[in-house]
């Protein structure tokens, strides 16, 4: 639900957004707004916070975040290539 001035009135629960949705599919580290936190989720159910600034230093600010999801390795199960990036809108 959204206020007429654009203020998000929904609860802070369930604000995780899959990065591969059309709205965020081609985001780079540079274009991603600061109020979004980056997480990695695996098929095994593991869900961890990812430091987006460290990734930007290593891969470059103009790198599409979606292209790095195949390089992720799950720390819980050890599988590579089964993870995806998720965004979380941080509370203001």
N, CA, C and O atoms as a GROMACS GRO file, in nm:
protein
  368
    1UNK      N    1   0.085  -0.117   0.000
    1UNK     CA    2   0.000   0.000   0.000
    1UNK      C    3   0.089   0.123   0.000
    1UNK      O    4   0.192   0.126   0.067
    2UNK      N    5   0.048   0.224  -0.075
    2UNK     CA    6   0.132   0.341  -0.087
    2UNK      C    7   0.051   0.468  -0.064
    2UNK      O    8  -0.062   0.480  -0.111
    3UNK      N    9   0.109   0.561   0.006
    3UNK     CA   10   0.050   0.691   0.031
    3UNK      C   11   0.050   0.770  -0.099
    3UNK      O   12   0.129   0.740  -0.188
    4UNK      N   13  -0.037   0.869  -0.112
    4UNK     CA   14  -0.046   0.946  -0.236
    4UNK      C   15   0.082   1.023  -0.267
    4UNK      O   16   0.102   1.064  -0.382
    5UNK      N   17   0.167   1.044  -0.168
    5UNK     CA   18   0.294   1.112  -0.192
    5UNK      C   19   0.410   1.015  -0.216
    5UNK      O   20   0.526   1.056  -0.221
    6UNK      N   21   0.378   0.889  -0.231
    6UNK     CA   22   0.480   0.791  -0.261
    6UNK      C   23   0.541   0.723  -0.141
    6UNK      O   24   0.637   0.647  -0.156
    7UNK      N   25   0.489   0.747  -0.022
    7UNK     CA   26   0.543   0.686   0.098
    7UNK      C   27   0.490   0.544   0.109
    7UNK      O   28   0.370   0.522   0.097
    8UNK      N   29   0.578   0.450   0.131
    8UNK     CA   30   0.539   0.310   0.142
    8UNK      C   31   0.480   0.285   0.281
    8UNK      O   32   0.547   0.304   0.382
    9UNK      N   33   0.354   0.242   0.285
    9UNK     CA   34   0.285   0.221   0.411
    9UNK      C   35   0.279   0.076   0.453
    9UNK      O   36   0.219   0.044   0.556
   10UNK      N   37   0.339  -0.013   0.377
   10UNK     CA   38   0.335  -0.155   0.412
   10UNK      C   39   0.427  -0.182   0.529
   10UNK      O   40   0.516  -0.102   0.559
   11UNK      N   41   0.406  -0.294   0.594
   11UNK     CA   42   0.491  -0.329   0.708
   11UNK      C   43   0.631  -0.363   0.658
   11UNK      O   44   0.651  -0.391   0.540
   12UNK      N   45   0.726  -0.360   0.749
   12UNK     CA   46   0.865  -0.388   0.710
   12UNK      C   47   0.890  -0.537   0.690
   12UNK      O   48   0.997  -0.575   0.644
   13UNK      N   49   0.792  -0.622   0.723
   13UNK     CA   50   0.808  -0.766   0.703
   13UNK      C   51   0.791  -0.798   0.555
   13UNK      O   52   0.717  -0.730   0.483
   14UNK      N   53   0.859  -0.901   0.510
   14UNK     CA   54   0.848  -0.951   0.372
   14UNK      C   55   0.883  -0.845   0.268
   14UNK      O   56   0.812  -0.830   0.169
   15UNK      N   57   0.988  -0.775   0.290
   15UNK     CA   58   1.033  -0.675   0.192
   15UNK      C   59   1.147  -0.728   0.106
   15UNK      O   60   1.214  -0.649   0.040
   16UNK      N   61   1.170  -0.856   0.107
   16UNK     CA   62   1.276  -0.913   0.024
   16UNK      C   63   1.227  -0.924  -0.119
   16UNK      O   64   1.117  -0.974  -0.144
   17UNK      N   65   1.308  -0.878  -0.213
   17UNK     CA   66   1.273  -0.877  -0.354
   17UNK      C   67   1.380  -0.953  -0.430
   17UNK      O   68   1.499  -0.927  -0.412
   18UNK      N   69   1.340  -1.047  -0.512
   18UNK     CA   70   1.436  -1.120  -0.595
   18UNK      C   71   1.494  -1.024  -0.697
   18UNK      O   72   1.421  -0.951  -0.763
   19UNK      N   73   1.627  -1.023  -0.709
   19UNK     CA   74   1.694  -0.928  -0.797
   19UNK      C   75   1.660  -0.950  -0.943
   19UNK      O   76   1.676  -0.858  -1.024
   20UNK      N   77   1.613  -1.068  -0.979
   20UNK     CA   78   1.585  -1.098  -1.119
   20UNK      C   79   1.445  -1.055  -1.164
   20UNK      O   80   1.404  -1.086  -1.275
   21UNK      N   81   1.373  -0.984  -1.078
   21UNK     CA   82   1.245  -0.929  -1.120
   21UNK      C   83   1.271  -0.818  -1.220
   21UNK      O   84   1.375  -0.753  -1.214
   22UNK      N   85   1.178  -0.794  -1.315
   22UNK     CA   86   1.203  -0.696  -1.422
   22UNK      C   87   1.242  -0.557  -1.373
   22UNK      O   88   1.316  -0.486  -1.441
   23UNK      N   89   1.192  -0.518  -1.258
   23UNK     CA   90   1.221  -0.384  -1.206
   23UNK      C   91   1.368  -0.366  -1.168
   23UNK      O   92   1.423  -0.257  -1.182
   24UNK      N   93   1.432  -0.473  -1.121
   24UNK     CA   94   1.570  -0.465  -1.072
   24UNK      C   95   1.667  -0.553  -1.150
   24UNK      O   96   1.781  -0.571  -1.108
   25UNK      N   97   1.624  -0.608  -1.261
   25UNK     CA   98   1.704  -0.707  -1.333
   25UNK      C   99   1.840  -0.656  -1.378
   25UNK      O  100   1.938  -0.730  -1.374
   26UNK      N  101   1.848  -0.531  -1.422
   26UNK     CA  102   1.974  -0.479  -1.476
   26UNK      C  103   2.036  -0.372  -1.387
   26UNK      O  104   2.090  -0.273  -1.437
   27UNK      N  105   2.028  -0.392  -1.257
   27UNK     CA  106   2.090  -0.298  -1.163
   27UNK      C  107   2.240  -0.324  -1.154
   27UNK      O  108   2.286  -0.438  -1.158
   28UNK      N  109   2.315  -0.216  -1.142
   28UNK     CA  110   2.458  -0.225  -1.115
   28UNK      C  111   2.480  -0.180  -0.971
   28UNK      O  112   2.388  -0.128  -0.907
   29UNK      N  113   2.600  -0.199  -0.920
   29UNK     CA  114   2.630  -0.153  -0.784
   29UNK      C  115   2.617  -0.001  -0.776
   29UNK      O  116   2.580   0.054  -0.673
   30UNK      N  117   2.648   0.065  -0.885
   30UNK     CA  118   2.644   0.210  -0.890
   30UNK      C  119   2.501   0.264  -0.895
   30UNK      O  120   2.471   0.367  -0.835
   31UNK      N  121   2.412   0.194  -0.966
   31UNK     CA  122   2.275   0.244  -0.983
   31UNK      C  123   2.179   0.198  -0.874
   31UNK      O  124   2.068   0.249  -0.864
   32UNK      N  125   2.220   0.102  -0.793
   32UNK     CA  126   2.133   0.051  -0.686
   32UNK      C  127   2.124   0.154  -0.573
   32UNK      O  128   2.227   0.194  -0.519
   33UNK      N  129   2.002   0.196  -0.537
   33UNK     CA  130   1.989   0.296  -0.431
   33UNK      C  131   2.047   0.247  -0.297
   33UNK      O  132   2.052   0.127  -0.270
   34UNK      N  133   2.091   0.342  -0.217
   34UNK     CA  134   2.158   0.310  -0.090
   34UNK      C  135   2.066   0.245   0.012
   34UNK      O  136   2.115   0.178   0.103
   35UNK      N  137   1.935   0.263  -0.001
   35UNK     CA  138   1.844   0.206   0.099
   35UNK      C  139   1.811   0.060   0.074
   35UNK      O  140   1.726   0.003   0.143
   36UNK      N  141   1.876  -0.002  -0.023
   36UNK     CA  142   1.859  -0.145  -0.047
   36UNK      C  143   1.981  -0.220   0.006
   36UNK      O  144   2.095  -0.182  -0.021
   37UNK      N  145   1.956  -0.326   0.081
   37UNK     CA  146   2.062  -0.414   0.128
   37UNK      C  147   2.063  -0.536   0.038
   37UNK      O  148   1.958  -0.577  -0.013
   38UNK      N  149   2.180  -0.595   0.017
   38UNK     CA  150   2.196  -0.708  -0.073
   38UNK      C  151   2.212  -0.837   0.007
   38UNK      O  152   2.291  -0.843   0.101
   39UNK      N  153   2.136  -0.939  -0.030
   39UNK     CA  154   2.142  -1.070   0.034
   39UNK      C  155   2.161  -1.176  -0.073
   39UNK      O  156   2.129  -1.154  -0.190
   40UNK      N  157   2.212  -1.291  -0.032
   40UNK     CA  158   2.224  -1.406  -0.122
   40UNK      C  159   2.142  -1.520  -0.062
   40UNK      O  160   2.155  -1.552   0.056
   41UNK      N  161   2.058  -1.580  -0.144
   41UNK     CA  162   1.975  -1.692  -0.100
   41UNK      C  163   2.006  -1.814  -0.184
   41UNK      O  164   2.023  -1.805  -0.305
   42UNK      N  165   2.015  -1.929  -0.119
   42UNK     CA  166   2.048  -2.055  -0.186
   42UNK      C  167   1.924  -2.142  -0.195
   42UNK      O  168   1.826  -2.121  -0.124
   43UNK      N  169   1.930  -2.242  -0.283
   43UNK     CA  170   1.820  -2.337  -0.299
   43UNK      C  171   1.802  -2.422  -0.173
   43UNK      O  172   1.693  -2.475  -0.150
   44UNK      N  173   1.907  -2.436  -0.091
   44UNK     CA  174   1.898  -2.515   0.032
   44UNK      C  175   1.824  -2.442   0.143
   44UNK      O  176   1.791  -2.502   0.246
   45UNK      N  177   1.796  -2.311   0.124
   45UNK     CA  178   1.724  -2.233   0.224
   45UNK      C  179   1.812  -2.137   0.301
   45UNK      O  180   1.761  -2.059   0.382
   46UNK      N  181   1.940  -2.140   0.279
   46UNK     CA  182   2.032  -2.048   0.346
   46UNK      C  183   2.014  -1.907   0.290
   46UNK      O  184   1.992  -1.889   0.170
   47UNK      N  185   2.025  -1.808   0.377
   47UNK     CA  186   2.001  -1.669   0.339
   47UNK      C  187   2.100  -1.583   0.416
   47UNK      O  188   2.092  -1.576   0.538
   48UNK      N  189   2.194  -1.515   0.347
   48UNK     CA  190   2.300  -1.439   0.414
   48UNK      C  191   2.312  -1.298   0.357
   48UNK      O  192   2.285  -1.275   0.240
   49UNK      N  193   2.353  -1.205   0.442
   49UNK     CA  194   2.380  -1.068   0.401
   49UNK      C  195   2.510  -1.064   0.322
   49UNK      O  196   2.606  -1.133   0.357
   50UNK      N  197   2.514  -0.984   0.215
   50UNK     CA  198   2.632  -0.970   0.131
   50UNK      C  199   2.675  -0.823   0.135
   50UNK      O  200   2.592  -0.734   0.121
   51UNK      N  201   2.803  -0.800   0.155
   51UNK     CA  202   2.855  -0.664   0.157
   51UNK      C  203   2.868  -0.614   0.013
   51UNK      O  204   2.960  -0.654  -0.059
   52UNK      N  205   2.777  -0.529  -0.027
   52UNK     CA  206   2.774  -0.480  -0.166
   52UNK      C  207   2.894  -0.392  -0.199
   52UNK      O  208   2.934  -0.384  -0.315
   53UNK      N  209   2.950  -0.324  -0.099
   53UNK     CA  210   3.064  -0.236  -0.124
   53UNK      C  211   3.191  -0.317  -0.153
   53UNK      O  212   3.272  -0.277  -0.236
   54UNK      N  213   3.207  -0.430  -0.084
   54UNK     CA  214   3.322  -0.517  -0.113
   54UNK      C  215   3.311  -0.577  -0.252
   54UNK      O  216   3.410  -0.586  -0.324
   55UNK      N  217   3.191  -0.618  -0.292
   55UNK     CA  218   3.172  -0.672  -0.427
   55UNK      C  219   3.198  -0.565  -0.533
   55UNK      O  220   3.254  -0.594  -0.638
   56UNK      N  221   3.156  -0.443  -0.506
   56UNK     CA  222   3.178  -0.333  -0.601
   56UNK      C  223   3.327  -0.304  -0.617
   56UNK      O  224   3.373  -0.274  -0.727
   57UNK      N  225   3.403  -0.313  -0.507
   57UNK     CA  226   3.548  -0.292  -0.514
   57UNK      C  227   3.614  -0.402  -0.598
   57UNK      O  228   3.704  -0.375  -0.678
   58UNK      N  229   3.568  -0.525  -0.579
   58UNK     CA  230   3.631  -0.638  -0.648
   58UNK      C  231   3.593  -0.647  -0.795
   58UNK      O  232   3.679  -0.672  -0.879
   59UNK      N  233   3.465  -0.627  -0.828
   59UNK     CA  234   3.416  -0.649  -0.964
   59UNK      C  235   3.389  -0.521  -1.042
   59UNK      O  236   3.366  -0.527  -1.162
   60UNK      N  237   3.392  -0.406  -0.975
   60UNK     CA  238   3.367  -0.278  -1.042
   60UNK      C  239   3.225  -0.229  -1.020
   60UNK      O  240   3.132  -0.309  -1.013
   61UNK      N  241   3.210  -0.099  -1.009
   61UNK     CA  242   3.079  -0.040  -0.981
   61UNK      C  243   2.980  -0.055  -1.096
   61UNK      O  244   2.859  -0.056  -1.073
   62UNK      N  245   3.029  -0.068  -1.218
   62UNK     CA  246   2.939  -0.076  -1.334
   62UNK      C  247   2.900  -0.220  -1.370
   62UNK      O  248   2.838  -0.243  -1.474
   63UNK      N  249   2.936  -0.316  -1.286
   63UNK     CA  250   2.903  -0.456  -1.309
   63UNK      C  251   2.756  -0.481  -1.276
   63UNK      O  252   2.706  -0.435  -1.174
   64UNK      N  253   2.688  -0.554  -1.364
   64UNK     CA  254   2.550  -0.593  -1.336
   64UNK      C  255   2.551  -0.697  -1.224
   64UNK      O  256   2.620  -0.799  -1.233
   65UNK      N  257   2.476  -0.670  -1.118
   65UNK     CA  258   2.476  -0.758  -1.001
   65UNK      C  259   2.426  -0.896  -1.038
   65UNK      O  260   2.476  -0.996  -0.986
   66UNK      N  261   2.329  -0.903  -1.127
   66UNK     CA  262   2.269  -1.031  -1.167
   66UNK      C  263   2.373  -1.127  -1.226
   66UNK      O  264   2.362  -1.248  -1.209
   67UNK      N  265   2.474  -1.073  -1.295
   67UNK     CA  266   2.573  -1.158  -1.360
   67UNK      C  267   2.664  -1.230  -1.261
   67UNK      O  268   2.729  -1.328  -1.297
   68UNK      N  269   2.671  -1.183  -1.138
   68UNK     CA  270   2.757  -1.244  -1.037
   68UNK      C  271   2.690  -1.357  -0.961
   68UNK      O  272   2.756  -1.427  -0.884
   69UNK      N  273   2.560  -1.377  -0.980
   69UNK     CA  274   2.489  -1.480  -0.903
   69UNK      C  275   2.541  -1.620  -0.932
   69UNK      O  276   2.535  -1.707  -0.844
   70UNK      N  277   2.591  -1.646  -1.051
   70UNK     CA  278   2.647  -1.777  -1.084
   70UNK      C  279   2.779  -1.805  -1.015
   70UNK      O  280   2.822  -1.920  -1.008
   71UNK      N  281   2.845  -1.701  -0.963
   71UNK     CA  282   2.974  -1.717  -0.895
   71UNK      C  283   2.959  -1.741  -0.745
   71UNK      O  284   3.057  -1.772  -0.677
   72UNK      N  285   2.838  -1.727  -0.693
   72UNK     CA  286   2.816  -1.743  -0.550
   72UNK      C  287   2.828  -1.889  -0.508
   72UNK      O  288   2.782  -1.979  -0.578
   73UNK      N  289   2.891  -1.910  -0.394
   73UNK     CA  290   2.897  -2.044  -0.334
   73UNK      C  291   2.833  -2.036  -0.196
   73UNK      O  292   2.866  -1.949  -0.116
   74UNK      N  293   2.741  -2.127  -0.170
   74UNK     CA  294   2.669  -2.130  -0.044
   74UNK      C  295   2.763  -2.175   0.068
   74UNK      O  296   2.836  -2.273   0.053
   75UNK      N  297   2.762  -2.103   0.178
   75UNK     CA  298   2.846  -2.140   0.292
   75UNK      C  299   2.785  -2.254   0.373
   75UNK      O  300   2.855  -2.320   0.449
   76UNK      N  301   2.656  -2.277   0.358
   76UNK     CA  302   2.589  -2.383   0.433
   76UNK      C  303   2.605  -2.520   0.366
   76UNK      O  304   2.643  -2.617   0.430
   77UNK      N  305   2.575  -2.526   0.236
   77UNK     CA  306   2.578  -2.656   0.168
   77UNK      C  307   2.695  -2.672   0.071
   77UNK      O  308   2.724  -2.783   0.028
   78UNK      N  309   2.763  -2.562   0.036
   78UNK     CA  310   2.880  -2.568  -0.050
   78UNK      C  311   2.850  -2.571  -0.200
   78UNK      O  312   2.943  -2.580  -0.280
   79UNK      N  313   2.724  -2.564  -0.239
   79UNK     CA  314   2.690  -2.567  -0.382
   79UNK      C  315   2.720  -2.433  -0.447
   79UNK      O  316   2.703  -2.327  -0.387
   80UNK      N  317   2.763  -2.440  -0.572
   80UNK     CA  318   2.792  -2.320  -0.649
   80UNK      C  319   2.694  -2.312  -0.766
   80UNK      O  320   2.665  -2.413  -0.830
   81UNK      N  321   2.644  -2.192  -0.792
   81UNK     CA  322   2.554  -2.173  -0.905
   81UNK      C  323   2.407  -2.191  -0.872
   81UNK      O  324   2.323  -2.174  -0.961
   82UNK      N  325   2.373  -2.224  -0.750
   82UNK     CA  326   2.232  -2.244  -0.711
   82UNK      C  327   2.178  -2.125  -0.632
   82UNK      O  328   2.066  -2.130  -0.582
   83UNK      N  329   2.257  -2.020  -0.620
   83UNK     CA  330   2.218  -1.905  -0.539
   83UNK      C  331   2.168  -1.790  -0.626
   83UNK      O  332   2.195  -1.785  -0.745
   84UNK      N  333   2.096  -1.699  -0.564
   84UNK     CA  334   2.046  -1.580  -0.632
   84UNK      C  335   2.056  -1.462  -0.535
   84UNK      O  336   2.053  -1.480  -0.414
   85UNK      N  337   2.066  -1.343  -0.592
   85UNK     CA  338   2.070  -1.222  -0.510
   85UNK      C  339   1.929  -1.176  -0.478
   85UNK      O  340   1.838  -1.188  -0.560
   86UNK      N  341   1.912  -1.125  -0.357
   86UNK     CA  342   1.786  -1.070  -0.312
   86UNK      C  343   1.813  -0.930  -0.259
   86UNK      O  344   1.921  -0.902  -0.207
   87UNK      N  345   1.715  -0.844  -0.273
   87UNK     CA  346   1.724  -0.709  -0.218
   87UNK      C  347   1.630  -0.696  -0.100
   87UNK      O  348   1.523  -0.757  -0.097
   88UNK      N  349   1.672  -0.617  -0.003
   88UNK     CA  350   1.587  -0.589   0.112
   88UNK      C  351   1.583  -0.439   0.129
   88UNK      O  352   1.687  -0.374   0.140
   89UNK      N  353   1.463  -0.384   0.133
   89UNK     CA  354   1.448  -0.242   0.154
   89UNK      C  355   1.467  -0.213   0.302
   89UNK      O  356   1.385  -0.254   0.384
   90UNK      N  357   1.573  -0.142   0.335
   90UNK     CA  358   1.604  -0.113   0.474
   90UNK      C  359   1.503  -0.015   0.531
   90UNK      O  360   1.455   0.073   0.459
   91UNK      N  361   1.469  -0.029   0.659
   91UNK     CA  362   1.376   0.067   0.720
   91UNK      C  363   1.438   0.205   0.727
   91UNK      O  364   1.558   0.219   0.745
   92UNK      N  365   1.356   0.304   0.712
   92UNK     CA  366   1.406   0.442   0.715
   92UNK      C  367   1.404   0.497   0.853
   92UNK      O  368   1.443   0.612   0.874
   0.00000   0.00000   0.00000
